[in-house]
Amino acid sequence: MQEDNIIHDGDYALIVLDDKRRWIVKLEAGGELHTHKGVVKFDDLLGREYGIVVESPEHKEFAVFKPIITDTALLRMKRQTQIVYPKDSALIMVNCGIGPGSRVVEAGTGSGSLTAMLANSVRPTGRVYSYEVREEFISTAKKNLERAGVSSWVEIKNMDVTRGIQERDVDAVVLDLATPWLVIPFACEALKGSGILSSYSPTIEQTQKTVKALEENAFGDIQTFECLVRKILVREGKTRPETFMVGHTGYMTFARKCFRESKKH
């Protein structure tokens, strides 16, 4: 067994009963998870390997997994704002080329869900600079980032991004705010050549204004997407899509910084 896959006192675990019932808990000696299908005793898990399946006294099986960042964002983070769902954050990170070592400016921080995803992608040598004007959101986001274990890669700034961005030569600027078009000139200054901007907006009117601002500034390769994900219930003889799904969440616009060199006469 690999040491980093062993459950220790104080570690977190994702405990799954079935597709709908799952919990993230801190495993402390003497603790227990009480459910309507039985009790899981944490002492029975400590020292064992993530991925084990344990049985409650009621003969119900619980699988014990190591949480990943999407588990933390969806199940454990306190929310004061609407979060960016993993289906959208994944598309944002892929289309922005964000990875280990990337320097990313984000606005606004909100509850810190997207911030955590970005920080998890840029570590161990990258950095996320997150702008947020509301102090109450910053307090919640900091706690959420601590819970997710990614706070070391985030610098939160209590500043209005529509008045400017301090960083220069960053790899990406990721916007999730009501008036992203006001930030486009500052994003252009902050990005390195060929750096990528992402703007997430729930309405098409916001998206239209943003695209117009991008076209009026030094951006090219402008594209907008919507991501719809439908879960499938796979059961022998009756496989079908789930009745309910998360439908429209937002429009994601991407653009790359470009510039024209002055012609020599």
VENPEJO-V272755 format. One record per residue. RES is the residue in three letters. PHI is phi in degrees with one decimal (999 if undefined). PSI is psi as a letter, one per 20 degrees, with the letter a starting at -180 (none if undefined). NEAR is the number of other ideal C-beta (glycine too) atoms within 8 Angstrom. Layout:
# VENPEJO-V272755
res | phi | psi | near
RES | PHI | PSI | NEAR
RES | PHI | PSI | NEAR
This chain:
# VENPEJO-V272755
res | phi | psi | near
MET | 999 | p | 5
GLN | -76.5 | p | 5
GLU | -59.7 | h | 5
ASP | -74.2 | i | 4
ASN | -108.0 | j | 9
ILE | -92.2 | p | 11
ILE | -82.8 | p | 12
HIS | -113.9 | q | 7
ASP | -58.7 | p | 7
GLY | 97.8 | i | 6
ASP | -74.6 | r | 8
TYR | -98.4 | q | 8
ALA | -141.2 | q | 14
LEU | -97.4 | o | 13
ILE | -105.8 | p | 14
VAL | -118.3 | p | 9
LEU | -92.7 | g | 10
ASP | -155.1 | a | 5
ASP | -63.0 | h | 3
LYS | -106.0 | h | 4
ARG | -114.0 | o | 9
ARG | -150.4 | q | 9
TRP | -137.8 | q | 9
ILE | -103.5 | p | 12
VAL | -132.8 | q | 10
LYS | -90.2 | p | 7
LEU | -88.8 | o | 13
GLU | -116.1 | q | 8
ALA | -52.2 | p | 7
GLY | 87.7 | i | 5
GLY | -82.5 | r | 9
GLU | -146.0 | q | 7
LEU | -105.8 | o | 10
HIS | -98.5 | p | 4
THR | -131.8 | r | 11
HIS | -71.3 | i | 2
LYS | -108.2 | j | 8
GLY | 127.1 | a | 10
VAL | -111.8 | p | 9
VAL | -109.1 | o | 13
LYS | -89.2 | p | 7
PHE | -66.3 | h | 14
ASP | -61.0 | h | 7
ASP | -75.5 | i | 8
LEU | -103.7 | h | 14
LEU | -61.3 | p | 11
GLY | 87.3 | i | 6
ARG | -98.8 | r | 9
GLU | -98.2 | p | 8
TYR | -55.5 | q | 10
GLY | 104.4 | i | 8
ILE | -73.5 | q | 9
VAL | -116.8 | p | 7
VAL | -116.5 | q | 10
GLU | -113.3 | p | 7
SER | -79.8 | r | 13
PRO | -57.4 | h | 5
GLU | -87.6 | j | 6
HIS | 65.7 | k | 6
LYS | -105.2 | p | 9
GLU | -93.1 | p | 8
PHE | -120.7 | p | 13
ALA | -92.6 | p | 9
VAL | -115.7 | o | 14
PHE | -116.9 | q | 10
LYS | -79.5 | p | 8
PRO | -65.1 | q | 11
ILE | -106.0 | r | 6
ILE | -61.8 | h | 11
THR | -69.8 | h | 8
ASP | -61.3 | g | 11
THR | -63.4 | g | 15
ALA | -65.7 | h | 14
LEU | -88.4 | h | 9
LEU | -103.9 | h | 10
ARG | -114.8 | h | 11
MET | -74.6 | p | 15
LYS | -75.5 | p | 7
ARG | -112.5 | p | 8
GLN | -110.8 | i | 8
THR | -136.5 | r | 7
GLN | -65.0 | p | 4
ILE | -91.4 | r | 12
VAL | -84.8 | p | 12
TYR | -68.8 | q | 8
PRO | -53.4 | h | 9
LYS | -60.0 | h | 10
ASP | -85.3 | g | 13
SER | -63.7 | h | 13
ALA | -64.1 | g | 9
LEU | -65.3 | h | 11
ILE | -62.1 | g | 15
MET | -67.8 | h | 11
VAL | -66.1 | g | 7
ASN | -75.7 | i | 11
CYS | -95.0 | i | 13
GLY | 65.8 | k | 9
ILE | -81.6 | p | 12
GLY | -157.1 | a | 8
PRO | -53.7 | p | 9
GLY | 93.5 | i | 7
SER | -68.2 | q | 12
ARG | -107.9 | p | 13
VAL | -127.8 | p | 17
VAL | -99.2 | p | 17
GLU | -125.6 | q | 16
ALA | -157.4 | p | 14
GLY | -91.7 | r | 13
THR | -70.4 | g | 14
GLY | 59.1 | c | 15
SER | -83.7 | i | 14
GLY | 92.5 | j | 15
SER | -65.5 | g | 14
LEU | -65.9 | h | 14
THR | -55.6 | g | 16
ALA | -63.6 | g | 16
MET | -63.1 | g | 16
LEU | -63.8 | g | 15
ALA | -62.6 | h | 15
ASN | -63.5 | h | 10
SER | -81.9 | h | 12
VAL | -86.2 | i | 17
ARG | -70.0 | q | 11
PRO | -97.5 | i | 5
THR | -115.9 | i | 6
GLY | -93.4 | a | 14
ARG | -154.0 | q | 9
VAL | -113.7 | p | 14
TYR | -106.0 | o | 13
SER | -110.7 | p | 16
TYR | -99.5 | p | 14
GLU | -149.8 | p | 15
VAL | -89.0 | h | 7
ARG | -97.2 | o | 7
GLU | -63.8 | h | 6
GLU | -66.5 | h | 7
PHE | -69.5 | h | 14
ILE | -62.2 | g | 12
SER | -59.9 | g | 8
THR | -66.5 | g | 12
ALA | -61.8 | g | 16
LYS | -60.9 | g | 11
LYS | -65.2 | g | 9
ASN | -65.0 | h | 15
LEU | -67.8 | h | 14
GLU | -63.9 | g | 8
ARG | -61.2 | h | 9
ALA | -79.7 | i | 16
GLY | 76.1 | k | 6
VAL | -124.9 | j | 12
SER | -63.5 | h | 10
SER | -65.6 | i | 5
TRP | -106.5 | j | 11
VAL | -127.3 | p | 12
GLU | -118.1 | o | 7
ILE | -93.2 | p | 11
LYS | -117.7 | p | 9
ASN | -83.0 | m | 7
MET | -140.5 | q | 9
ASP | -89.0 | o | 6
VAL | -67.4 | i | 14
THR | -73.9 | i | 8
ARG | -106.7 | i | 6
GLY | 144.6 | q | 5
ILE | -122.1 | p | 12
GLN | -78.2 | h | 6
GLU | -75.8 | q | 9
ARG | -133.2 | q | 5
ASP | 58.0 | k | 8
VAL | -84.3 | r | 14
ASP | -81.3 | h | 12
ALA | -153.1 | q | 16
VAL | -123.2 | p | 17
VAL | -117.0 | o | 15
LEU | -111.6 | p | 14
ASP | -142.0 | m | 11
LEU | -150.4 | r | 10
ALA | -70.0 | h | 4
THR | -126.2 | m | 8
PRO | -63.7 | h | 13
TRP | -62.1 | h | 10
LEU | -72.7 | i | 7
VAL | -94.5 | i | 15
ILE | -54.9 | g | 15
PRO | -61.3 | h | 8
PHE | -71.8 | h | 12
ALA | -64.3 | h | 13
CYS | -62.1 | g | 11
GLU | -69.2 | h | 8
ALA | -78.2 | h | 13
LEU | -76.9 | q | 15
LYS | -76.8 | r | 8
GLY | -56.4 | p | 7
SER | 74.4 | j | 7
GLY | -64.0 | q | 14
ILE | -115.3 | p | 15
LEU | -105.5 | p | 17
SER | -125.2 | p | 14
SER | -128.2 | p | 11
TYR | -110.5 | o | 12
SER | -138.0 | q | 11
PRO | -77.2 | h | 7
THR | -117.6 | q | 7
ILE | -72.1 | h | 6
GLU | -65.2 | g | 6
GLN | -62.3 | g | 14
THR | -64.7 | g | 13
GLN | -62.0 | g | 8
LYS | -64.3 | h | 9
THR | -67.7 | g | 14
VAL | -62.6 | h | 11
LYS | -61.1 | g | 9
ALA | -65.4 | h | 13
LEU | -64.6 | g | 13
GLU | -66.2 | h | 8
GLU | -85.2 | i | 6
ASN | -114.7 | a | 9
ALA | -84.2 | m | 6
PHE | -132.0 | q | 14
GLY | -137.5 | a | 6
ASP | 51.8 | l | 8
ILE | -85.1 | p | 11
GLN | -140.1 | q | 7
THR | -125.8 | p | 10
PHE | -133.0 | q | 9
GLU | -125.4 | p | 8
CYS | -115.5 | o | 9
LEU | -114.5 | p | 7
VAL | -123.3 | p | 7
ARG | -118.7 | p | 7
LYS | -81.1 | q | 7
ILE | -112.1 | p | 8
LEU | -87.3 | o | 9
VAL | -99.4 | o | 4
ARG | -141.9 | p | 6
GLU | -56.9 | p | 4
GLY | 83.5 | i | 4
LYS | -150.7 | l | 6
THR | -71.9 | p | 8
ARG | -161.5 | r | 6
PRO | -66.8 | q | 8
GLU | -61.3 | q | 9
THR | -64.8 | g | 3
PHE | -113.4 | q | 3
MET | -147.6 | q | 9
VAL | -81.3 | o | 6
GLY | -85.0 | d | 5
HIS | -68.6 | p | 6
THR | -118.9 | g | 10
GLY | -174.1 | r | 10
TYR | -98.4 | p | 13
MET | -113.2 | o | 15
THR | -107.3 | p | 14
PHE | -125.0 | q | 14
ALA | -154.0 | q | 12
ARG | -113.7 | p | 11
LYS | -71.4 | p | 14
CYS | -138.9 | r | 10
PHE | -151.8 | q | 6
ARG | -109.7 | p | 4
GLU | -73.3 | q | 4
SER | -66.3 | p | 4
LYS | -73.8 | q | 4
LYS | -89.7 | p | 3
HIS | -102.5 | none | 2
